């Protein structure tokens, strides 16, 4: 886990080191920290294009399409994210894809939006 707010700076080398030893990267974003979150997501995806990146928080929840078009993020969890994140990790671990993604509440992914009813 890496908290850039607590760290007080963007340490690119540390971010990439942590990402390199991960199977999934999760980033939380509100509208105030969205520019920094986008920078982090895009840097990670540039260095590790096959590493899944999931975004959560109020900004991606409210501006899902904008976040997908302005960043390289793979997944967005809209709304409360704790339970959907666990299901996403389990899905990615088992290498199952469709139609399982659409069974995860609030999950959106790059090539198709799943908006819960």
Residue pairs with C-beta under 8 A, 6 or more apart in sequence:
2 14
2 15
2 18
4 10
4 11
4 15
4 36
4 40
5 33
7 14
10 36
10 39
10 40
12 43
15 40
15 43
15 44
16 43
16 44
16 47
16 48
19 25
19 44
19 47
19 48
19 51
20 47
20 48
22 51
23 51
23 52
23 92
23 93
24 51
24 52
24 53
24 54
24 88
24 89
24 92
25 41
25 44
25 51
25 52
25 53
25 54
26 53
26 54
26 55
26 56
26 85
27 37
27 40
27 41
27 53
27 54
27 55
27 56
27 73
28 37
28 55
28 56
28 57
29 37
29 38
29 55
29 56
29 57
29 58
29 59
29 60
29 67
30 57
30 58
30 59
31 58
31 59
31 62
34 59
34 67
37 55
37 57
37 59
38 67
38 70
38 71
41 53
41 55
41 71
41 72
41 73
42 71
42 72
44 51
44 53
45 51
45 53
45 72
45 73
45 74
46 72
52 74
52 75
52 92
53 72
53 73
53 74
53 75
54 73
54 74
54 75
54 76
54 77
54 85
54 88
55 67
55 71
55 73
55 75
55 76
55 77
56 76
56 77
56 81
56 85
59 67
60 67
60 73
60 76
60 77
60 78
61 76
61 78
61 79
64 76
64 78
64 108
64 113
65 113
67 73
67 76
68 76
68 108
68 110
73 110
74 109
74 110
75 88
75 107
75 108
75 109
75 110
76 107
76 108
76 109
77 84
77 85
77 88
77 106
77 107
77 108
78 106
78 107
78 108
78 115
78 116
79 105
79 106
79 116
80 106
81 106
83 105
84 104
84 105
84 106
84 107
87 103
87 104
87 107
88 104
88 107
91 97
91 100
91 101
91 104
101 107
101 109
101 114
102 114
104 114
105 116
106 116
107 114
108 114
108 115
